[in-house]
Every structure is written in structure tokens, then in C-alpha cells.
Amino acid sequence: MKNIMSNNVIVVNHPLCEHNLAVIRDKNINSDGFKNSMRRLATILILEATKDLPLKKYNIETPIKECTVNKVDDDYKIIFAPILRAGLAISDVASAIVPDASIQHVGMYRDETTLEPVWYYDKTPVYYENPEKIKVFILDPMIATGNSSHAAISLFLKKGILIENMVFVSILSCPEGLSLLTKDFPDLKIITAKIDECLNERGYIVPGLGDAGDRLFNTFEK
């Protein structure tokens, strides 16, 4: 675990992270309770992920007098990129916190036989102007095998986004997925609430919380 932690992986140590993780792990929690705790976790993680956004001084007038204030530098473009569909649980919160950000969806599902990602949607532009002035936050509740995460990161790298301008935000992670990402992208910052034990033979995180997308959208098979 020490090797993982030395590679820009930040585990957010907060009592409310622990509490809300306990809620969403419980297989008997209802859908409303699951969604609300996911939102609370997403809020804490997005605040941590965005704490290094560049600031710039601006002059404004308060009702009392003119003064100089710090605001997020509007020379930078902020992108939240949720991996569909479970990433929407984080992007909804992120958009409320940073309302001027662009939401650019990337869609893929995991082939349950090969555990490899299968692309079906990409709402990113063909190329980015001034990529050095773009901050990208990739959002997915789980880093399990790391294959979908790897594909999303690679997509933005191919379009010129700098790895140092990317942050991956995940509620739950495991050593196997983190090892893949930190090996191939050592300069990538990863924000997560917990690193679990391992993957099982089906590629699910142990002890984990099951399939986040199914639990969010009530798409369990009957």
C-alpha cells in the first residue's frame, strides 16, 4: 500500500467519508439512502480534488467599497468528465459546486467476460484549444480493474490534455486498479475515499459495494 500511496493517490481521511461509505456498503440500504450518501461522498471528494484550482486577482465593488478578491482564474477551462453511467452520481454534485464547468460525458461498459471496457459514447471534442489551460476531472465511483479508468485517461492524453492537469475522482478503489494507473500514469493525481482489499474473480472490489450503477439506477435483474 505504501507504494500506491507514494504515487499521488490521496485517500480523503474524514469521519463523514467513513460514515457514508458504511451506508452505501450495506446491501439492505434503500435506493434513496444509497443515492444521498453517494452525493455526500462526492461533495467531500470534489472539494478535495479542486483545492488546487488556479486563482487570479480581480477588482470588484462590494456594497461598501471597491476591493481586490481571489476568484478561479477564468483563463482556465474546467471540465468534469463522468464515465457513464455511474459517474453521473459525482458529476451532478460537481456541476453544482462549479457551475461554470463543462460536463463532457464518456460512456463505456465492462465486458463481463474479458473485463475490458467497451466504448459506446464520447462527448469530448475532436481536439482542445490551449490544452495547457484546461483542468480535467475524470469521475467514476469505482476504480476496480482500472481498465475503464485507463481508457478515459488515455482519451484525454491523446487530445493533448496534460497529465498534470488531470485528476481522477473515485469513491472506492482497490490495489489492482491503482497499480495499473500509477504504473502507466505516475504523475496523475487520484482522489479516493477508500482503498479496499482486492478484486474477486468477477472483477468486483472486495468488500466493495456491488455494482454502483445498478444500485444508483435500480437496474438489478429480477
Contacts in CASP RR format, 6 or more apart in sequence:
PFRMAT RR
TARGET T0000
AUTHOR 0000-0000-0000
METHOD contacts of the structure
MODEL  1
MKNIMSNNVIVVNHPLCEHNLAVIRDKNINSDGFKNSMRRLATILILEAT
KDLPLKKYNIETPIKECTVNKVDDDYKIIFAPILRAGLAISDVASAIVPD
ASIQHVGMYRDETTLEPVWYYDKTPVYYENPEKIKVFILDPMIATGNSSH
AAISLFLKKGILIENMVFVSILSCPEGLSLLTKDFPDLKIITAKIDECLN
ERGYIVPGLGDAGDRLFNTFEK
1 175 0 8 1.000
1 195 0 8 1.000
3 182 0 8 1.000
4 175 0 8 1.000
4 178 0 8 1.000
4 179 0 8 1.000
4 182 0 8 1.000
4 195 0 8 1.000
5 11 0 8 1.000
7 178 0 8 1.000
7 182 0 8 1.000
7 186 0 8 1.000
8 182 0 8 1.000
8 186 0 8 1.000
8 187 0 8 1.000
8 188 0 8 1.000
8 189 0 8 1.000
8 190 0 8 1.000
9 173 0 8 1.000
9 178 0 8 1.000
9 182 0 8 1.000
9 190 0 8 1.000
9 192 0 8 1.000
9 195 0 8 1.000
10 48 0 8 1.000
10 189 0 8 1.000
10 190 0 8 1.000
10 191 0 8 1.000
10 192 0 8 1.000
11 192 0 8 1.000
11 193 0 8 1.000
11 194 0 8 1.000
11 195 0 8 1.000
12 44 0 8 1.000
12 45 0 8 1.000
12 48 0 8 1.000
12 191 0 8 1.000
12 192 0 8 1.000
12 193 0 8 1.000
14 44 0 8 1.000
16 40 0 8 1.000
16 44 0 8 1.000
17 41 0 8 1.000
17 44 0 8 1.000
17 193 0 8 1.000
17 194 0 8 1.000
20 37 0 8 1.000
20 38 0 8 1.000
20 40 0 8 1.000
20 41 0 8 1.000
21 37 0 8 1.000
21 41 0 8 1.000
21 171 0 8 1.000
21 172 0 8 1.000
21 193 0 8 1.000
21 194 0 8 1.000
23 29 0 8 1.000
23 33 0 8 1.000
23 34 0 8 1.000
23 37 0 8 1.000
24 34 0 8 1.000
24 37 0 8 1.000
24 38 0 8 1.000
24 41 0 8 1.000
24 171 0 8 1.000
24 209 0 8 1.000
24 215 0 8 1.000
25 207 0 8 1.000
25 208 0 8 1.000
25 209 0 8 1.000
29 37 0 8 1.000
31 215 0 8 1.000
31 216 0 8 1.000
31 218 0 8 1.000
34 215 0 8 1.000
34 216 0 8 1.000
35 89 0 8 1.000
35 216 0 8 1.000
38 89 0 8 1.000
38 90 0 8 1.000
38 141 0 8 1.000
38 171 0 8 1.000
38 212 0 8 1.000
38 216 0 8 1.000
39 89 0 8 1.000
39 92 0 8 1.000
39 93 0 8 1.000
41 171 0 8 1.000
41 193 0 8 1.000
42 89 0 8 1.000
42 90 0 8 1.000
42 92 0 8 1.000
42 93 0 8 1.000
42 94 0 8 1.000
42 169 0 8 1.000
42 171 0 8 1.000
43 93 0 8 1.000
43 97 0 8 1.000
44 193 0 8 1.000
45 90 0 8 1.000
45 169 0 8 1.000
45 170 0 8 1.000
45 171 0 8 1.000
45 191 0 8 1.000
45 192 0 8 1.000
45 193 0 8 1.000
46 90 0 8 1.000
46 93 0 8 1.000
46 94 0 8 1.000
46 97 0 8 1.000
46 98 0 8 1.000
46 137 0 8 1.000
46 169 0 8 1.000
47 97 0 8 1.000
48 191 0 8 1.000
49 137 0 8 1.000
49 167 0 8 1.000
49 169 0 8 1.000
49 189 0 8 1.000
49 191 0 8 1.000
50 97 0 8 1.000
50 98 0 8 1.000
50 137 0 8 1.000
53 72 0 8 1.000
53 73 0 8 1.000
53 76 0 8 1.000
53 78 0 8 1.000
53 135 0 8 1.000
54 72 0 8 1.000
54 73 0 8 1.000
54 76 0 8 1.000
55 70 0 8 1.000
55 71 0 8 1.000
55 72 0 8 1.000
55 73 0 8 1.000
56 70 0 8 1.000
56 71 0 8 1.000
56 72 0 8 1.000
56 73 0 8 1.000
56 74 0 8 1.000
56 75 0 8 1.000
57 68 0 8 1.000
57 69 0 8 1.000
57 70 0 8 1.000
58 68 0 8 1.000
58 69 0 8 1.000
58 70 0 8 1.000
58 71 0 8 1.000
59 66 0 8 1.000
59 67 0 8 1.000
59 68 0 8 1.000
59 69 0 8 1.000
60 66 0 8 1.000
60 67 0 8 1.000
60 69 0 8 1.000
61 67 0 8 1.000
72 78 0 8 1.000
72 98 0 8 1.000
75 133 0 8 1.000
76 133 0 8 1.000
76 134 0 8 1.000
76 135 0 8 1.000
77 102 0 8 1.000
77 130 0 8 1.000
77 133 0 8 1.000
77 134 0 8 1.000
77 135 0 8 1.000
78 98 0 8 1.000
78 100 0 8 1.000
78 101 0 8 1.000
78 102 0 8 1.000
78 134 0 8 1.000
78 135 0 8 1.000
78 137 0 8 1.000
79 101 0 8 1.000
79 102 0 8 1.000
79 103 0 8 1.000
79 104 0 8 1.000
79 134 0 8 1.000
79 135 0 8 1.000
79 136 0 8 1.000
79 137 0 8 1.000
80 90 0 8 1.000
80 91 0 8 1.000
80 94 0 8 1.000
80 95 0 8 1.000
80 98 0 8 1.000
80 101 0 8 1.000
80 102 0 8 1.000
80 103 0 8 1.000
80 104 0 8 1.000
80 137 0 8 1.000
80 139 0 8 1.000
81 103 0 8 1.000
81 104 0 8 1.000
81 105 0 8 1.000
81 106 0 8 1.000
81 124 0 8 1.000
81 136 0 8 1.000
81 137 0 8 1.000
81 138 0 8 1.000
81 139 0 8 1.000
81 152 0 8 1.000
81 156 0 8 1.000
82 88 0 8 1.000
82 90 0 8 1.000
82 91 0 8 1.000
82 103 0 8 1.000
82 105 0 8 1.000
82 106 0 8 1.000
82 139 0 8 1.000
82 140 0 8 1.000
83 106 0 8 1.000
83 107 0 8 1.000
83 108 0 8 1.000
83 138 0 8 1.000
83 139 0 8 1.000
83 140 0 8 1.000
83 148 0 8 1.000
83 149 0 8 1.000
83 152 0 8 1.000
84 105 0 8 1.000
84 106 0 8 1.000
84 107 0 8 1.000
84 108 0 8 1.000
84 121 0 8 1.000
85 107 0 8 1.000
85 213 0 8 1.000
85 216 0 8 1.000
85 217 0 8 1.000
86 140 0 8 1.000
86 141 0 8 1.000
86 142 0 8 1.000
86 212 0 8 1.000
86 213 0 8 1.000
86 216 0 8 1.000
87 139 0 8 1.000
87 140 0 8 1.000
87 141 0 8 1.000
88 216 0 8 1.000
89 141 0 8 1.000
89 212 0 8 1.000
89 216 0 8 1.000
90 139 0 8 1.000
90 140 0 8 1.000
90 141 0 8 1.000
90 169 0 8 1.000
90 171 0 8 1.000
91 103 0 8 1.000
91 105 0 8 1.000
91 139 0 8 1.000
94 101 0 8 1.000
94 103 0 8 1.000
94 137 0 8 1.000
94 139 0 8 1.000
95 101 0 8 1.000
95 103 0 8 1.000
104 123 0 8 1.000
104 124 0 8 1.000
105 121 0 8 1.000
105 123 0 8 1.000
106 121 0 8 1.000
106 122 0 8 1.000
106 123 0 8 1.000
106 124 0 8 1.000
106 152 0 8 1.000
106 155 0 8 1.000
107 119 0 8 1.000
107 120 0 8 1.000
107 121 0 8 1.000
107 122 0 8 1.000
108 117 0 8 1.000
108 118 0 8 1.000
108 119 0 8 1.000
108 120 0 8 1.000
108 121 0 8 1.000
108 148 0 8 1.000
108 151 0 8 1.000
108 152 0 8 1.000
109 117 0 8 1.000
109 118 0 8 1.000
109 120 0 8 1.000
110 116 0 8 1.000
110 117 0 8 1.000
110 118 0 8 1.000
110 145 0 8 1.000
110 147 0 8 1.000
110 148 0 8 1.000
111 117 0 8 1.000
111 118 0 8 1.000
112 202 0 8 1.000
115 145 0 8 1.000
115 147 0 8 1.000
115 203 0 8 1.000
116 147 0 8 1.000
117 147 0 8 1.000
117 148 0 8 1.000
117 151 0 8 1.000
119 151 0 8 1.000
122 155 0 8 1.000
124 155 0 8 1.000
124 156 0 8 1.000
124 159 0 8 1.000
125 159 0 8 1.000
126 159 0 8 1.000
127 159 0 8 1.000
127 160 0 8 1.000
128 134 0 8 1.000
128 159 0 8 1.000
128 160 0 8 1.000
128 161 0 8 1.000
131 159 0 8 1.000
131 160 0 8 1.000
131 161 0 8 1.000
131 162 0 8 1.000
131 165 0 8 1.000
132 162 0 8 1.000
132 165 0 8 1.000
134 161 0 8 1.000
134 165 0 8 1.000
135 165 0 8 1.000
135 166 0 8 1.000
135 167 0 8 1.000
136 156 0 8 1.000
136 161 0 8 1.000
136 165 0 8 1.000
136 166 0 8 1.000
136 167 0 8 1.000
137 166 0 8 1.000
137 167 0 8 1.000
137 168 0 8 1.000
137 169 0 8 1.000
138 149 0 8 1.000
138 152 0 8 1.000
138 153 0 8 1.000
138 156 0 8 1.000
138 166 0 8 1.000
138 167 0 8 1.000
138 168 0 8 1.000
138 169 0 8 1.000
139 169 0 8 1.000
139 170 0 8 1.000
140 148 0 8 1.000
140 149 0 8 1.000
140 152 0 8 1.000
140 168 0 8 1.000
140 169 0 8 1.000
140 170 0 8 1.000
141 170 0 8 1.000
141 171 0 8 1.000
141 172 0 8 1.000
141 212 0 8 1.000
141 213 0 8 1.000
142 170 0 8 1.000
142 171 0 8 1.000
142 172 0 8 1.000
142 173 0 8 1.000
142 205 0 8 1.000
142 212 0 8 1.000
143 149 0 8 1.000
143 168 0 8 1.000
143 170 0 8 1.000
143 172 0 8 1.000
143 173 0 8 1.000
143 174 0 8 1.000
143 177 0 8 1.000
143 178 0 8 1.000
143 181 0 8 1.000
143 190 0 8 1.000
143 192 0 8 1.000
144 174 0 8 1.000
144 176 0 8 1.000
144 177 0 8 1.000
144 199 0 8 1.000
144 203 0 8 1.000
144 204 0 8 1.000
144 205 0 8 1.000
145 176 0 8 1.000
145 177 0 8 1.000
145 180 0 8 1.000
145 199 0 8 1.000
145 203 0 8 1.000
146 176 0 8 1.000
146 177 0 8 1.000
146 180 0 8 1.000
146 181 0 8 1.000
147 180 0 8 1.000
149 168 0 8 1.000
149 170 0 8 1.000
149 177 0 8 1.000
149 181 0 8 1.000
150 180 0 8 1.000
150 181 0 8 1.000
150 184 0 8 1.000
153 163 0 8 1.000
153 166 0 8 1.000
153 168 0 8 1.000
153 181 0 8 1.000
153 185 0 8 1.000
153 188 0 8 1.000
156 166 0 8 1.000
157 163 0 8 1.000
163 185 0 8 1.000
163 187 0 8 1.000
163 188 0 8 1.000
164 187 0 8 1.000
166 188 0 8 1.000
166 189 0 8 1.000
167 188 0 8 1.000
167 189 0 8 1.000
167 190 0 8 1.000
167 191 0 8 1.000
168 181 0 8 1.000
168 188 0 8 1.000
168 189 0 8 1.000
168 190 0 8 1.000
168 191 0 8 1.000
169 191 0 8 1.000
169 192 0 8 1.000
170 190 0 8 1.000
170 191 0 8 1.000
170 192 0 8 1.000
171 192 0 8 1.000
171 193 0 8 1.000
171 194 0 8 1.000
171 212 0 8 1.000
172 192 0 8 1.000
172 193 0 8 1.000
172 194 0 8 1.000
172 196 0 8 1.000
172 205 0 8 1.000
172 208 0 8 1.000
172 209 0 8 1.000
173 190 0 8 1.000
173 192 0 8 1.000
173 194 0 8 1.000
173 195 0 8 1.000
173 196 0 8 1.000
173 205 0 8 1.000
174 195 0 8 1.000
174 196 0 8 1.000
174 197 0 8 1.000
174 198 0 8 1.000
174 199 0 8 1.000
174 205 0 8 1.000
174 206 0 8 1.000
175 195 0 8 1.000
175 197 0 8 1.000
175 198 0 8 1.000
176 198 0 8 1.000
176 199 0 8 1.000
177 199 0 8 1.000
178 190 0 8 1.000
178 195 0 8 1.000
181 188 0 8 1.000
181 190 0 8 1.000
182 188 0 8 1.000
182 190 0 8 1.000
196 205 0 8 1.000
196 206 0 8 1.000
196 207 0 8 1.000
196 208 0 8 1.000
197 206 0 8 1.000
197 207 0 8 1.000
198 205 0 8 1.000
198 206 0 8 1.000
199 205 0 8 1.000
199 206 0 8 1.000
200 206 0 8 1.000
204 210 0 8 1.000
204 211 0 8 1.000
209 215 0 8 1.000
213 219 0 8 1.000
214 220 0 8 1.000
END
